[in-house]
Amino acid sequence: MNSDTPSSAGQLAAKNRKTIRRLWLVVLGMFGFGFAMVPLYRLACEVGGINGVAGTPAGRIAAASVMPVDTSRLITVQFDSTINSGLPWEFHPLERQKQVHPGQQVAVKYYVKNLSDQPIVAQAVPGVTPWQVTQHLKKLECFCFTQQTLQPGEAREMPVYFMIDPAVDKQYETVTLSYTFMNTDRDAAPKPEQHAAMTRRIP
Amino acid sequence: MSVATAHDDHHDSHDHGPPKGWQRWVYSTNHKDIGTMYLFFALFMLFFGGAMAMYIRAELFMPGVQLANPDFYNNMVTDHALVMVFGMVMPAAAGMANWMIPLMIGAPDMALPRLNNLSFWLLPAAALMLILSILAPYLFPGSGGPVNTGWTLLPPLSIQNGIGMDFTIFAIHMLGISSILASINIVTTILNMRAPGMTMMKMPLFVWAWFFTALLLIAVMPVLAGAVTMLLFDRHFGTSFFDAAGGGDPILFQHLFWFFGHPEVYVLLLPSIGVLGLVIPTFARKPLFGYKALVYGMGVLAVLGMVVWAHHQYTIGMSLFATNYFMIGTILISIPVGLMLMNFIFTMWRGSMTFETPMLFGIAIILMFSFAGVTGVMLAVVPADMQYHDTMFVVAHFHYALIPGAVFGLYAGVFYWLPKWTGHMYDERLGKIFFWWTTISFNITFFPQHFSGLAGMPRRIVDYSIQYTEFNMISSIGGFLFGLSHLLFLYIIIQTIRGGKKAPDKPWEGSQIGTPGLEWTLPSPPPFHSFTQAPVVK
């Protein structure tokens, strides 16, 4: 009806079908292209280094400010955990100690579980022994930076990222990093009269 | 019996007009009716998205948080963009394509009339989905907050969003399918349905503009669909395409989004350039200057537009090589765009110009879009962009690009073709009032935003520091006037549909100067079925 004769209408329909098939191929190809970009983009970034400022002046300054790793010696870092009384939590590191080079970035995880039927907010307080190393142990990320809230029965693995400054004196071969978790709810903490034996520092 | 029925049907199909009632619209396969529905849908969304803009300007009238919470504000910023881009500009341009392309090239209808019906009726469904995404936090309490990511939907925020984000993703899927289907239809129509003698290089510029627009849409819409699909997978199916916690890369989403998003700018712009290519020669009464250069220019623009996307992401920390490449590519774009504007200016040079409403819009577009081009080159330059990034300066820039570049082009088209569509002349006096009202209030709204942006006011934030108060008050007053002017636009359209001076077949004296479109050989309004016998172009 749209054209003069049935045969030319048929020809037009065939021609249209051919065009449409080609256009659909483009559509499907581009849809696939989006997904193909996932590995291709990663490859392009690794090979071409386009996704980063490493080669730029800013990148060189940033690289220079990163501490060099001192591979000539190893320091043993021991991980310790303490729960302050009045906090019904389970708390321990997943590994007891690690050998690290000064300047090397290290990750370690602590396990924590709320054993009570109450949500509890607690705060971890870090300590470094010997104390002279404190200024050389740089924590990049730590669960002790913020308060931790655990729901009843909730368990969690919490990371600490740190490195030891290569400027640390050679005499320190073993360092202990310890954490003490405290309940932030002062009422839940033990009262002096209930725990007469307990020594408390009164400010 | 079957023979008799078949005979009756055959007989009817030559004579009957459109079916009566709702069936005419819901079952429509007629390009004119579908075009009309597209245009009315766009008009509705113009007021919907405009209402959001009014809320945004009311909130920014004074510093502090006055009307609603910041999440709602960011939701409105997000949906204002989505509604205006996908719900208003694209359907309006598609409506004009549906109406005019078959008439211009002498085709009886679009190549795939039933697909055409589907592409339109996906739109109201998508709009409903988008409205649901706004309402989701209230309909399903506890399902998460509103979609507050901005139209770029960047992860990780979009991965953490509530159920509203899922509705937005599905809305984008449907809008994407709709425009892909419409684009396939348009390309097929242009390639295969031209009347004998209507060669590609004789087509009116509007048809060429839509040809490139449709090709761009076919190339980039699937990439957006893929990107939001990956987003959906990250949200619900435990994948980590963009989730850094699982080894994904949120920056990859930015690349995928802007690989779509930058060509999308040309998708919005090109149909209006096509309208300009008809309006300017008509009212200058001179053939288009450099028709071939314009066609090639649009082709170059479409290709260049696909390879410069990362100029939206200078601040993400790309290598210097990549940044340089995207900067140079972006600045190169000013060459084809400048060529187009120069062609339009040379078309007007020594023409016998008259200043009817479409021509007024045409001239205003050339002036104001050039302005957006200049701020665009500023933003393309990396060291400058590092300062302008995410400030109100960017907001001013892209509103100068999109309102004159896309929306005013559509207004010019509406006034240019209203006599052809309705058979009535619109009220020229009201048209001129509307032009001056919108143009002046648009500039009051967005010009001060250049200053507040250069002074450092960030975009997409509900509150601002008190030193920006005056600029924002001026901007808001302009915005309310701009919004109000559209009531007059609505009135003019309704008045023209209901009656008015009878429009002749060629309502404009210069109608057929330049490219030989066939739309003016038909009466105004054209019959329900036109060009059932293919015309021959000499």
Contacts between the chains, C-beta under 8 A, distances in Angstrom:
chain1	res1	chain2	res2	distance
A	1	B	13	6.7
A	1	B	532	7.3
A	2	B	108	4.8
A	2	B	109	7.2
A	2	B	532	7.0
A	3	B	534	7.1
A	4	B	533	7.7
A	4	B	534	7.7
A	12	B	192	6.4
A	12	B	193	7.6
A	15	B	192	5.1
A	16	B	111	5.0
A	16	B	112	7.2
A	16	B	188	5.4
A	16	B	192	5.5
A	19	B	111	7.9
A	19	B	187	7.1
A	19	B	188	4.7
A	19	B	191	5.6
A	19	B	192	6.0
A	20	B	112	7.4
A	20	B	184	5.9
A	20	B	188	5.7
A	23	B	183	7.8
A	23	B	184	4.6
A	23	B	187	6.0
A	23	B	188	7.1
A	23	B	218	5.9
A	24	B	184	7.1
A	26	B	218	5.4
A	26	B	219	6.6
A	27	B	180	5.7
A	27	B	184	7.5
A	27	B	218	5.8
A	27	B	221	7.8
A	27	B	222	5.1
A	28	B	222	7.4
A	29	B	222	8.0
A	30	B	218	7.5
A	30	B	219	5.6
A	30	B	220	7.0
A	30	B	221	7.9
A	30	B	222	4.0
A	30	B	223	5.5
A	30	B	226	8.0
A	31	B	222	3.8
A	31	B	223	7.3
A	31	B	225	6.2
A	31	B	226	5.2
A	32	B	226	7.8
A	33	B	222	7.7
A	33	B	223	6.4
A	33	B	226	7.7
A	34	B	222	6.7
A	34	B	223	4.4
A	34	B	224	7.9
A	34	B	225	7.5
A	34	B	226	2.8
A	34	B	227	5.8
A	34	B	230	7.6
A	34	B	256	5.8
A	35	B	226	5.6
A	35	B	230	7.3
A	37	B	252	6.8
A	37	B	255	7.1
A	37	B	256	6.2
A	38	B	230	7.7
A	38	B	241	6.0
A	38	B	252	6.7
A	41	B	249	7.1
A	41	B	252	5.2
A	41	B	255	6.6
A	42	B	249	7.2
A	48	B	319	7.7
A	49	B	319	5.8
A	50	B	318	6.0
A	50	B	319	4.9
A	50	B	321	6.8
A	50	B	322	4.3
A	51	B	251	6.4
A	51	B	317	7.6
A	51	B	318	6.5
A	51	B	319	7.4
A	52	B	317	6.4
A	52	B	318	7.7
A	52	B	319	6.1
A	53	B	317	5.0
A	53	B	318	7.6
A	53	B	319	6.6
A	53	B	320	7.7
A	54	B	319	7.4
A	55	B	319	5.7
A	55	B	320	6.5
A	55	B	321	7.7
A	56	B	319	6.9
A	56	B	320	5.0
